[in-house]
Amino acid sequence: MLVTYQALRLAMADATGTRSDTDLDRASFSSALNIARDLLVQAAAIFGYTTVDLAGTIGHRALASLMPARRVRTRPCAAKRAISKYNAKGAVDRTSYKATIDVLTTRTP
């Protein structure tokens, strides 16, 4: 399932990358999954073409069914705290910190 998910996400990214004015978040994973399923059931577009088509059949059909553009956020995203009738004990640090993730890959012989 993970390979299928990654393949569909790659097809969606390649398809939206062919249009400079289209964001990746406008492509629907559900519609791409339905398109891929329908193509497999129909056994359509199995043989590759002689030219390299970056968007592919799934990508072209996904571009035809794009979702509307997202609205611009008016307020920053904030996590809400559960309401409790009891006060927290001790000092509670409620400041938010930026997270940084470092990935180190090593190759062993």
N, CA, C and O atoms as a GROMACS GRO file, in nm:
protein
  436
    1MET      N    1   0.082  -0.118   0.000
    1MET     CA    2   0.000   0.000   0.000
    1MET      C    3   0.087   0.126   0.000
    1MET      O    4   0.053   0.226  -0.062
    2LEU      N    5   0.200   0.118   0.070
    2LEU     CA    6   0.288   0.234   0.075
    2LEU      C    7   0.349   0.263  -0.062
    2LEU      O    8   0.364   0.380  -0.100
    3VAL      N    9   0.383   0.159  -0.137
    3VAL     CA   10   0.438   0.179  -0.271
    3VAL      C   11   0.334   0.242  -0.362
    3VAL      O   12   0.366   0.331  -0.442
    4THR      N   13   0.209   0.196  -0.351
    4THR     CA   14   0.102   0.253  -0.432
    4THR      C   15   0.080   0.399  -0.396
    4THR      O   16   0.065   0.484  -0.484
    5TYR      N   17   0.080   0.429  -0.266
    5TYR     CA   18   0.063   0.566  -0.221
    5TYR      C   19   0.174   0.656  -0.277
    5TYR      O   20   0.146   0.764  -0.330
    6GLN      N   21   0.299   0.610  -0.265
    6GLN     CA   22   0.411   0.690  -0.314
    6GLN      C   23   0.407   0.708  -0.465
    6GLN      O   24   0.439   0.815  -0.516
    7ALA      N   25   0.368   0.603  -0.538
    7ALA     CA   26   0.359   0.612  -0.684
    7ALA      C   27   0.252   0.712  -0.726
    7ALA      O   28   0.272   0.789  -0.819
    8LEU      N   29   0.137   0.710  -0.657
    8LEU     CA   30   0.032   0.805  -0.691
    8LEU      C   31   0.071   0.948  -0.654
    8LEU      O   32   0.043   1.041  -0.730
    9ARG      N   33   0.136   0.966  -0.540
    9ARG     CA   34   0.183   1.100  -0.502
    9ARG      C   35   0.286   1.151  -0.602
    9ARG      O   36   0.288   1.270  -0.634
   10LEU      N   37   0.373   1.063  -0.651
   10LEU     CA   38   0.472   1.103  -0.750
   10LEU      C   39   0.404   1.142  -0.882
   10LEU      O   40   0.443   1.240  -0.945
   11ALA      N   41   0.303   1.065  -0.922
   11ALA     CA   42   0.229   1.098  -1.044
   11ALA      C   43   0.159   1.233  -1.029
   11ALA      O   44   0.156   1.312  -1.124
   12MET      N   45   0.103   1.259  -0.911
   12MET     CA   46   0.036   1.386  -0.887
   12MET      C   47   0.137   1.502  -0.888
   12MET      O   48   0.109   1.608  -0.943
   13ALA      N   49   0.253   1.481  -0.827
   13ALA     CA   50   0.356   1.586  -0.822
   13ALA      C   51   0.410   1.614  -0.962
   13ALA      O   52   0.431   1.730  -0.998
   14ASP      N   53   0.432   1.510  -1.041
   14ASP     CA   54   0.480   1.530  -1.178
   14ASP      C   55   0.377   1.602  -1.263
   14ASP      O   56   0.411   1.689  -1.343
   15ALA      N   57   0.249   1.567  -1.245
   15ALA     CA   58   0.144   1.630  -1.324
   15ALA      C   59   0.129   1.777  -1.289
   15ALA      O   60   0.118   1.860  -1.379
   16THR      N   61   0.128   1.810  -1.161
   16THR     CA   62   0.115   1.950  -1.124
   16THR      C   63   0.243   2.028  -1.152
   16THR      O   64   0.239   2.150  -1.166
   17GLY      N   65   0.355   1.959  -1.162
   17GLY     CA   66   0.480   2.025  -1.196
   17GLY      C   67   0.487   2.068  -1.342
   17GLY      O   68   0.568   2.153  -1.377
   18THR      N   69   0.402   2.010  -1.427
   18THR     CA   70   0.400   2.050  -1.568
   18THR      C   71   0.331   2.183  -1.587
   18THR      O   72   0.351   2.249  -1.690
   19ARG      N   73   0.250   2.224  -1.490
   19ARG     CA   74   0.184   2.355  -1.495
   19ARG      C   75   0.244   2.444  -1.386
   19ARG      O   76   0.244   2.407  -1.268
   20SER      N   77   0.294   2.558  -1.424
   20SER     CA   78   0.360   2.644  -1.326
   20SER      C   79   0.262   2.713  -1.232
   20SER      O   80   0.301   2.755  -1.124
   21ASP      N   81   0.135   2.726  -1.272
   21ASP     CA   82   0.038   2.798  -1.190
   21ASP      C   83  -0.044   2.706  -1.100
   21ASP      O   84  -0.138   2.752  -1.036
   22THR      N   85  -0.011   2.577  -1.094
   22THR     CA   86  -0.090   2.481  -1.017
   22THR      C   87  -0.012   2.434  -0.895
   22THR      O   88   0.103   2.391  -0.907
   23ASP      N   89  -0.076   2.442  -0.778
   23ASP     CA   90  -0.015   2.393  -0.655
   23ASP      C   91  -0.041   2.244  -0.640
   23ASP      O   92  -0.142   2.192  -0.690
   24LEU      N   93   0.050   2.175  -0.572
   24LEU     CA   94   0.036   2.031  -0.551
   24LEU      C   95  -0.085   1.998  -0.465
   24LEU      O   96  -0.146   1.892  -0.482
   25ASP      N   97  -0.121   2.086  -0.373
   25ASP     CA   98  -0.233   2.055  -0.284
   25ASP      C   99  -0.368   2.063  -0.352
   25ASP      O  100  -0.470   2.029  -0.291
   26ARG      N  101  -0.374   2.106  -0.476
   26ARG     CA  102  -0.501   2.108  -0.549
   26ARG      C  103  -0.533   1.972  -0.612
   26ARG      O  104  -0.648   1.946  -0.648
   27ALA      N  105  -0.432   1.886  -0.625
   27ALA     CA  106  -0.456   1.752  -0.680
   27ALA      C  107  -0.512   1.663  -0.571
   27ALA      O  108  -0.460   1.660  -0.459
   28SER      N  109  -0.617   1.591  -0.603
   28SER     CA  110  -0.684   1.508  -0.504
   28SER      C  111  -0.629   1.366  -0.509
   28SER      O  112  -0.624   1.304  -0.615
   29PHE      N  113  -0.587   1.316  -0.392
   29PHE     CA  114  -0.538   1.178  -0.386
   29PHE      C  115  -0.650   1.080  -0.414
   29PHE      O  116  -0.628   0.978  -0.480
   30SER      N  117  -0.769   1.108  -0.364
   30SER     CA  118  -0.882   1.017  -0.386
   30SER      C  119  -0.915   1.004  -0.534
   30SER      O  120  -0.940   0.893  -0.582
   31SER      N  121  -0.915   1.115  -0.606
   31SER     CA  122  -0.945   1.106  -0.749
   31SER      C  123  -0.831   1.036  -0.823
   31SER      O  124  -0.857   0.960  -0.917
   32ALA      N  125  -0.705   1.058  -0.783
   32ALA     CA  126  -0.593   0.988  -0.847
   32ALA      C  127  -0.602   0.838  -0.822
   32ALA      O  128  -0.572   0.758  -0.910
   33LEU      N  129  -0.642   0.801  -0.701
   33LEU     CA  130  -0.658   0.659  -0.669
   33LEU      C  131  -0.770   0.597  -0.752
   33LEU      O  132  -0.756   0.485  -0.802
   34ASN      N  133  -0.882   0.668  -0.766
   34ASN     CA  134  -0.992   0.617  -0.849
   34ASN      C  135  -0.953   0.608  -0.995
   34ASN      O  136  -0.992   0.514  -1.064
   35ILE      N  137  -0.878   0.705  -1.044
   35ILE     CA  138  -0.832   0.703  -1.183
   35ILE      C  139  -0.740   0.584  -1.206
   35ILE      O  140  -0.755   0.513  -1.305
   36ALA      N  141  -0.645   0.562  -1.114
   36ALA     CA  142  -0.552   0.448  -1.128
   36ALA      C  143  -0.628   0.316  -1.122
   36ALA      O  144  -0.598   0.224  -1.199
   37ARG      N  145  -0.724   0.305  -1.032
   37ARG     CA  146  -0.803   0.183  -1.021
   37ARG      C  147  -0.881   0.157  -1.150
   37ARG      O  148  -0.885   0.045  -1.199
   38ASP      N  149  -0.944   0.262  -1.205
   38ASP     CA  150  -1.020   0.246  -1.328
   38ASP      C  151  -0.930   0.205  -1.445
   38ASP      O  152  -0.970   0.124  -1.528
   39LEU      N  153  -0.809   0.263  -1.451
   39LEU     CA  154  -0.717   0.227  -1.558
   39LEU      C  155  -0.671   0.082  -1.546
   39LEU      O  156  -0.653   0.014  -1.647
   40LEU      N  157  -0.653   0.035  -1.423
   40LEU     CA  158  -0.613  -0.105  -1.404
   40LEU      C  159  -0.726  -0.200  -1.438
   40LEU      O  160  -0.703  -0.305  -1.499
   41VAL      N  161  -0.847  -0.165  -1.401
   41VAL     CA  162  -0.962  -0.251  -1.431
   41VAL      C  163  -0.986  -0.258  -1.581
   41VAL      O  164  -1.017  -0.365  -1.634
   42GLN      N  165  -0.971  -0.145  -1.649
   42GLN     CA  166  -0.993  -0.141  -1.793
   42GLN      C  167  -0.872  -0.189  -1.872
   42GLN      O  168  -0.881  -0.209  -1.993
   43ALA      N  169  -0.759  -0.208  -1.804
   43ALA     CA  170  -0.632  -0.245  -1.868
   43ALA      C  171  -0.596  -0.143  -1.976
   43ALA      O  172  -0.550  -0.179  -2.084
   44ALA      N  173  -0.617  -0.015  -1.944
   44ALA     CA  174  -0.590   0.092  -2.039
   44ALA      C  175  -0.452   0.151  -2.011
   44ALA      O  176  -0.405   0.150  -1.897
   45ALA      N  177  -0.390   0.202  -2.114
   45ALA     CA  178  -0.261   0.271  -2.106
   45ALA      C  179  -0.153   0.183  -2.044
   45ALA      O  180  -0.072   0.231  -1.964
   46ILE      N  181  -0.151   0.056  -2.079
   46ILE     CA  182  -0.051  -0.035  -2.024
   46ILE      C  183   0.082  -0.017  -2.095
   46ILE      O  184   0.188  -0.012  -2.031
   47PHE      N  185   0.078  -0.008  -2.226
   47PHE     CA  186   0.201   0.003  -2.303
   47PHE      C  187   0.247   0.147  -2.304
   47PHE      O  188   0.168   0.239  -2.324
   48GLY      N  189   0.376   0.166  -2.282
   48GLY     CA  190   0.433   0.300  -2.280
   48GLY      C  191   0.444   0.357  -2.420
   48GLY      O  192   0.445   0.284  -2.519
   49TYR      N  193   0.454   0.486  -2.426
   49TYR     CA  194   0.469   0.553  -2.554
   49TYR      C  195   0.617   0.569  -2.584
   49TYR      O  196   0.702   0.550  -2.497
   50THR      N  197   0.648   0.603  -2.708
   50THR     CA  198   0.788   0.619  -2.745
   50THR      C  199   0.844   0.749  -2.688
   50THR      O  200   0.965   0.758  -2.663
   51THR      N  201   0.759   0.848  -2.666
   51THR     CA  202   0.806   0.972  -2.605
   51THR      C  203   0.781   0.965  -2.454
   51THR      O  204   0.688   0.899  -2.408
   52VAL      N  205   0.865   1.034  -2.380
   52VAL     CA  206   0.851   1.035  -2.234
   52VAL      C  207   0.746   1.139  -2.197
   52VAL      O  208   0.759   1.257  -2.229
   53ASP      N  209   0.642   1.094  -2.130
   53ASP     CA  210   0.535   1.182  -2.086
   53ASP      C  211   0.544   1.193  -1.935
   53ASP      O  212   0.510   1.098  -1.864
   54LEU      N  213   0.591   1.307  -1.884
   54LEU     CA  214   0.615   1.323  -1.742
   54LEU      C  215   0.486   1.312  -1.660
   54LEU      O  216   0.485   1.253  -1.553
   55ALA      N  217   0.379   1.369  -1.710
   55ALA     CA  218   0.253   1.366  -1.634
   55ALA      C  219   0.188   1.229  -1.641
   55ALA      O  220   0.131   1.184  -1.541
   56GLY      N  221   0.194   1.161  -1.754
   56GLY     CA  222   0.134   1.030  -1.765
   56GLY      C  223  -0.017   1.035  -1.774
   56GLY      O  224  -0.077   1.142  -1.765
   57THR      N  225  -0.078   0.920  -1.792
   57THR     CA  226  -0.223   0.912  -1.807
   57THR      C  227  -0.294   0.949  -1.678
   57THR      O  228  -0.392   1.024  -1.680
   58ILE      N  229  -0.245   0.897  -1.566
   58ILE     CA  230  -0.307   0.930  -1.438
   58ILE      C  231  -0.294   1.079  -1.410
   58ILE      O  232  -0.389   1.142  -1.364
   59GLY      N  233  -0.179   1.135  -1.438
   59GLY     CA  234  -0.155   1.277  -1.414
   59GLY      C  235  -0.244   1.367  -1.497
   59GLY      O  236  -0.298   1.465  -1.447
   60HIS      N  237  -0.259   1.333  -1.626
   60HIS     CA  238  -0.344   1.415  -1.713
   60HIS      C  239  -0.489   1.412  -1.667
   60HIS      O  240  -0.558   1.515  -1.668
   61ARG      N  241  -0.536   1.296  -1.626
   61ARG     CA  242  -0.674   1.287  -1.578
   61ARG      C  243  -0.689   1.354  -1.441
   61ARG      O  244  -0.794   1.411  -1.412
   62ALA      N  245  -0.586   1.349  -1.359
   62ALA     CA  246  -0.592   1.417  -1.229
   62ALA      C  247  -0.593   1.568  -1.247
   62ALA      O  248  -0.657   1.639  -1.169
   63LEU      N  249  -0.522   1.618  -1.348
   63LEU     CA  250  -0.523   1.762  -1.375
   63LEU      C  251  -0.660   1.809  -1.422
   63LEU      O  252  -0.696   1.925  -1.404
   64ALA      N  253  -0.736   1.719  -1.484
   64ALA     CA  254  -0.870   1.756  -1.529
   64ALA      C  255  -0.968   1.768  -1.414
   64ALA      O  256  -1.073   1.829  -1.428
   65SER      N  257  -0.934   1.708  -1.299
   65SER     CA  258  -1.026   1.712  -1.184
   65SER      C  259  -0.959   1.774  -1.062
   65SER      O  260  -0.960   1.716  -0.954
   66LEU      N  261  -0.902   1.892  -1.080
   66LEU     CA  262  -0.835   1.961  -0.969
   66LEU      C  263  -0.937   2.017  -0.870
   66LEU      O  264  -1.048   2.053  -0.908
   67MET      N  265  -0.896   2.023  -0.745
   67MET     CA  266  -0.979   2.084  -0.642
   67MET      C  267  -0.962   2.236  -0.649
   67MET      O  268  -0.864   2.284  -0.706
   68PRO      N  269  -1.055   2.312  -0.590
   68PRO     CA  270  -1.039   2.458  -0.591
   68PRO      C  271  -0.918   2.500  -0.508
   68PRO      O  272  -0.874   2.427  -0.419
   69ALA      N  273  -0.866   2.618  -0.536
   69ALA     CA  274  -0.750   2.669  -0.463
   69ALA      C  275  -0.786   2.692  -0.317
   69ALA      O  276  -0.900   2.728  -0.285
   70ARG      N  277  -0.688   2.672  -0.229
   70ARG     CA  278  -0.713   2.692  -0.086
   70ARG      C  279  -0.727   2.840  -0.054
   70ARG      O  280  -0.668   2.926  -0.119
   71ARG      N  281  -0.805   2.867   0.049
   71ARG     CA  282  -0.819   3.004   0.096
   71ARG      C  283  -0.692   3.045   0.169
   71ARG      O  284  -0.621   2.960   0.224
   72VAL      N  285  -0.664   3.172   0.170
   72VAL     CA  286  -0.549   3.223   0.242
   72VAL      C  287  -0.585   3.226   0.390
   72VAL      O  288  -0.694   3.268   0.428
   73ARG      N  289  -0.493   3.182   0.474
   73ARG     CA  290  -0.517   3.183   0.619
   73ARG      C  291  -0.523   3.326   0.669
   73ARG      O  292  -0.440   3.410   0.633
   74THR      N  293  -0.622   3.353   0.753
   74THR     CA  294  -0.632   3.485   0.813
   74THR      C  295  -0.565   3.488   0.949
   74THR      O  296  -0.525   3.594   0.997
   75ARG      N  297  -0.553   3.372   1.012
   75ARG     CA  298  -0.489   3.362   1.142
   75ARG      C  299  -0.393   3.244   1.141
   75ARG      O  300  -0.413   3.149   1.066
   76PRO      N  301  -0.289   3.250   1.223
   76PRO     CA  302  -0.196   3.136   1.227
   76PRO      C  303  -0.263   3.013   1.289
   76PRO      O  304  -0.356   3.024   1.370
   77CYS      N  305  -0.215   2.899   1.252
   77CYS     CA  306  -0.266   2.773   1.305
   77CYS      C  307  -0.225   2.762   1.452
   77CYS      O  308  -0.108   2.781   1.484
   78ALA      N  309  -0.319   2.732   1.539
   78ALA     CA  310  -0.289   2.725   1.683
   78ALA      C  311  -0.352   2.599   1.741
   78ALA      O  312  -0.465   2.564   1.708
   79ALA      N  313  -0.278   2.533   1.826
   79ALA     CA  314  -0.330   2.414   1.893
   79ALA      C  315  -0.411   2.459   2.014
   79ALA      O  316  -0.367   2.544   2.092
   80LYS      N  317  -0.529   2.402   2.027
   80LYS     CA  318  -0.613   2.440   2.140
   80LYS      C  319  -0.585   2.348   2.257
   80LYS      O  320  -0.554   2.230   2.241
   81ARG      N  321  -0.595   2.405   2.374
   81ARG     CA  322  -0.568   2.331   2.497
   81ARG      C  323  -0.700   2.282   2.554
   81ARG      O  324  -0.801   2.354   2.550
   82ALA      N  325  -0.701   2.162   2.606
   82ALA     CA  326  -0.821   2.107   2.667
   82ALA      C  327  -0.858   2.188   2.790
   82ALA      O  328  -0.771   2.230   2.867
   83ILE      N  329  -0.985   2.208   2.808
   83ILE     CA  330  -1.032   2.285   2.923
   83ILE      C  331  -1.037   2.193   3.045
   83ILE      O  332  -1.095   2.084   3.040
   84SER      N  333  -0.976   2.238   3.151
   84SER     CA  334  -0.974   2.161   3.275
   84SER      C  335  -1.018   2.251   3.389
   84SER      O  336  -0.983   2.369   3.393
   85LYS      N  337  -1.095   2.195   3.481
   85LYS     CA  338  -1.137   2.276   3.595
   85LYS      C  339  -1.029   2.282   3.703
   85LYS      O  340  -1.047   2.352   3.803
   86TYR      N  341  -0.919   2.213   3.684
   86TYR     CA  342  -0.809   2.212   3.779
   86TYR      C  343  -0.692   2.291   3.723
   86TYR      O  344  -0.663   2.282   3.604
   87ASN      N  345  -0.627   2.367   3.806
   87ASN     CA  346  -0.509   2.442   3.764
   87ASN      C  347  -0.390   2.348   3.754
   87ASN      O  348  -0.380   2.250   3.828
   88ALA      N  349  -0.301   2.378   3.664
   88ALA     CA  350  -0.181   2.296   3.649
   88ALA      C  351  -0.089   2.322   3.767
   88ALA      O  352  -0.077   2.434   3.816
   89LYS      N  353  -0.024   2.216   3.812
   89LYS     CA  354   0.070   2.230   3.924
   89LYS      C  355   0.205   2.276   3.873
   89LYS      O  356   0.253   2.227   3.771
   90GLY      N  357   0.264   2.369   3.943
   90GLY     CA  358   0.397   2.416   3.905
   90GLY      C  359   0.391   2.513   3.789
   90GLY      O  360   0.284   2.554   3.744
   91ALA      N  361   0.507   2.550   3.742
   91ALA     CA  362   0.518   2.643   3.630
   91ALA      C  363   0.497   2.568   3.499
   91ALA      O  364   0.560   2.465   3.474
   92VAL      N  365   0.408   2.618   3.417
   92VAL     CA  366   0.379   2.557   3.287
   92VAL      C  367   0.437   2.645   3.178
   92VAL      O  368   0.403   2.763   3.168
   93ASP      N  369   0.524   2.588   3.098
   93ASP     CA  370   0.586   2.661   2.988
   93ASP      C  371   0.495   2.652   2.866
   93ASP      O  372   0.481   2.545   2.806
   94ARG      N  373   0.433   2.763   2.829
   94ARG     CA  374   0.339   2.764   2.717
   94ARG      C  375   0.396   2.832   2.593
   94ARG      O  376   0.322   2.864   2.500
   95THR      N  377   0.526   2.852   2.590
   95THR     CA  378   0.586   2.913   2.472
   95THR      C  379   0.603   2.806   2.366
   95THR      O  380   0.623   2.688   2.397
   96SER      N  381   0.594   2.847   2.241
   96SER     CA  382   0.612   2.752   2.132
   96SER      C  383   0.754   2.765   2.077
   96SER      O  384   0.810   2.874   2.070
   97TYR      N  385   0.810   2.653   2.040
   97TYR     CA  386   0.946   2.648   1.989
   97TYR      C  387   0.945   2.590   1.849
   97TYR      O  388   0.864   2.504   1.816
   98LYS      N  389   1.035   2.640   1.767
   98LYS     CA  390   1.048   2.586   1.632
   98LYS      C  391   1.123   2.454   1.638
   98LYS      O  392   1.223   2.441   1.708
   99ALA      N  393   1.074   2.358   1.563
   99ALA     CA  394   1.138   2.227   1.560
   99ALA      C  395   1.232   2.219   1.441
   99ALA      O  396   1.201   2.267   1.332
  100THR      N  397   1.347   2.160   1.463
  100THR     CA  398   1.445   2.139   1.357
  100THR      C  399   1.478   1.991   1.353
  100THR      O  400   1.511   1.929   1.455
  101ILE      N  401   1.470   1.935   1.234
  101ILE     CA  402   1.498   1.792   1.217
  101ILE      C  403   1.621   1.779   1.130
  101ILE      O  404   1.626   1.832   1.019
  102ASP      N  405   1.720   1.709   1.180
  102ASP     CA  406   1.842   1.681   1.105
  102ASP      C  407   1.846   1.531   1.076
  102ASP      O  408   1.824   1.449   1.165
  103VAL      N  409   1.876   1.498   0.951
  103VAL     CA  410   1.887   1.358   0.912
  103VAL      C  411   2.030   1.333   0.870
  103VAL      O  412   2.082   1.401   0.782
  104LEU      N  413   2.092   1.238   0.932
  104LEU     CA  414   2.230   1.202   0.900
  104LEU      C  415   2.229   1.060   0.844
  104LEU      O  416   2.189   0.966   0.912
  105THR      N  417   2.273   1.046   0.722
  105THR     CA  418   2.280   0.913   0.661
  105THR      C  419   2.425   0.871   0.653
  105THR      O  420   2.511   0.948   0.611
  106THR      N  421   2.450   0.751   0.694
  106THR     CA  422   2.586   0.698   0.686
  106THR      C  423   2.583   0.572   0.603
  106THR      O  424   2.484   0.499   0.600
  107ARG      N  425   2.690   0.550   0.537
  107ARG     CA  426   2.700   0.431   0.451
  107ARG      C  427   2.808   0.341   0.510
  107ARG      O  428   2.923   0.383   0.528
  108THR      N  429   2.772   0.220   0.540
  108THR     CA  430   2.869   0.126   0.593
  108THR      C  431   2.900   0.023   0.485
  108THR      O  432   2.811  -0.022   0.413
  109PRO      N  433   3.025  -0.014   0.475
  109PRO     CA  434   3.062  -0.110   0.368
  109PRO      C  435   3.012  -0.249   0.394
  109PRO      O  436   3.035  -0.340   0.314
   0.00000   0.00000   0.00000
